[in-house]
């Protein structure tokens, strides 16, 4: 984003017309549900983007979470950076959840 030089430095230009955010709430017991909901949402948005000719746009522009879901947000973000796509990210999130469960069961 850049500031306009038309005399008012508080005006921001180049604002995207539309962005998507994925915000994940905290709470350990929702993990399995969240992975399934995320996978369904990703698949639906991918198909919608394909039909609308938005294949090159990212599925989500912003990913955020609180508590353990901040870790899920980090897992998703790292996956997309490493692979250049969201495809397969739900499976990575599922693997992360399984690892967390195994660690918790040993404590």
Secondary structure per residue as TSV (DSSP state, phi and psi in degrees):
chain	resnum	aa	ss	phi	psi
A	1	X	-	360.0	149.8
A	2	X	E	-132.4	154.6
A	3	X	E	-84.9	140.8
A	4	X	-	-76.0	142.6
A	5	X	-	-99.7	26.6
A	6	X	S	-86.4	27.9
A	7	X	S	101.0	-23.6
A	8	X	-	-116.7	104.8
A	9	X	T	-74.1	-3.8
A	10	X	T	-89.8	-3.4
A	11	X	-	-86.0	125.5
A	12	X	E	-102.9	134.6
A	13	X	E	-113.7	177.1
A	14	X	-	62.1	38.2
A	15	X	-	-82.3	128.2
A	16	X	-	-61.1	145.0
A	17	X	S	-68.4	-33.4
A	18	X	-	-153.1	131.9
A	19	X	-	-133.5	153.4
A	20	X	-	-114.5	139.2
A	21	X	E	-123.4	140.2
A	22	X	E	-111.5	116.0
A	23	X	E	-117.9	121.5
A	24	X	E	-107.3	128.0
A	25	X	-	-84.4	156.9
A	26	X	-	-75.0	172.5
A	27	X	-	115.8	114.3
A	28	X	G	-64.6	-32.0
A	29	X	G	-73.5	-11.3
A	30	X	G	-92.7	1.8
A	31	X	H	-55.1	-51.2
A	32	X	H	-65.4	-41.5
A	33	X	H	-60.9	-43.9
A	34	X	H	-62.7	-40.4
A	35	X	H	-61.9	-44.4
A	36	X	H	-65.1	-41.9
A	37	X	H	-66.0	-41.1
A	38	X	H	-62.6	-45.0
A	39	X	H	-61.0	-44.9
A	40	X	H	-63.9	-43.4
A	41	X	H	-63.8	-44.8
A	42	X	H	-60.1	-47.0
A	43	X	H	-62.6	-42.7
A	44	X	H	-64.1	-45.9
A	45	X	H	-66.2	-37.8
A	46	X	H	-61.8	-44.5
A	47	X	H	-65.8	-42.4
A	48	X	H	-61.8	-44.9
A	49	X	H	-62.9	-38.9
A	50	X	H	-62.1	-44.1
A	51	X	H	-66.0	-32.4
A	52	X	T	-92.1	4.1
A	53	X	T	73.5	26.3
A	54	X	-	-105.6	31.0
A	55	X	T	-60.3	-30.7
A	56	X	T	-82.9	-14.5
A	57	X	S	-77.6	149.0
A	58	X	-	-68.0	148.9
A	59	X	S	-63.0	-42.9
A	60	X	-	-127.8	135.0
A	61	X	S	-87.5	-27.3
A	62	X	E	-135.2	135.3
A	63	X	E	-129.2	127.4
A	64	X	E	-144.6	158.6
A	65	X	E	-160.4	164.0
A	66	X	S	-117.0	152.2
A	67	X	T	56.9	-133.6
A	68	X	H	-63.4	-26.9
A	69	X	H	-69.5	-19.7
A	70	X	H	-65.4	-34.1
A	71	X	H	-67.4	-41.0
A	72	X	H	-61.1	-41.7
A	73	X	H	-61.3	-40.5
A	74	X	H	-66.2	-40.6
A	75	X	H	-61.1	-46.5
A	76	X	H	-62.1	-46.6
A	77	X	H	-61.8	-46.1
A	78	X	H	-61.4	-41.0
A	79	X	H	-59.9	-46.2
A	80	X	H	-65.2	-41.1
A	81	X	H	-64.3	-44.3
A	82	X	H	-65.9	-39.3
A	83	X	H	-106.4	-11.6
A	84	X	S	70.6	16.1
A	85	X	S	-157.6	157.0
A	86	X	S	-85.6	-15.4
A	87	X	T	-59.9	124.5
A	88	X	T	93.3	-5.2
A	89	X	H	-69.4	-31.7
A	90	X	H	-65.1	-38.4
A	91	X	H	-65.5	-39.8
A	92	X	H	-63.2	-40.3
A	93	X	H	-64.3	-38.1
A	94	X	H	-64.8	-42.9
A	95	X	H	-61.9	-43.3
A	96	X	H	-59.8	-42.1
A	97	X	H	-62.9	-40.0
A	98	X	H	-64.5	-43.0
A	99	X	H	-61.6	-43.8
A	100	X	H	-61.4	-41.3
A	101	X	H	-63.1	-41.7
A	102	X	H	-65.8	-39.8
A	103	X	H	-64.6	-45.3
A	104	X	H	-63.8	-34.3
A	105	X	H	-72.0	-19.2
A	106	X	H	-87.6	-12.8
A	107	X	-	-86.7	360.0
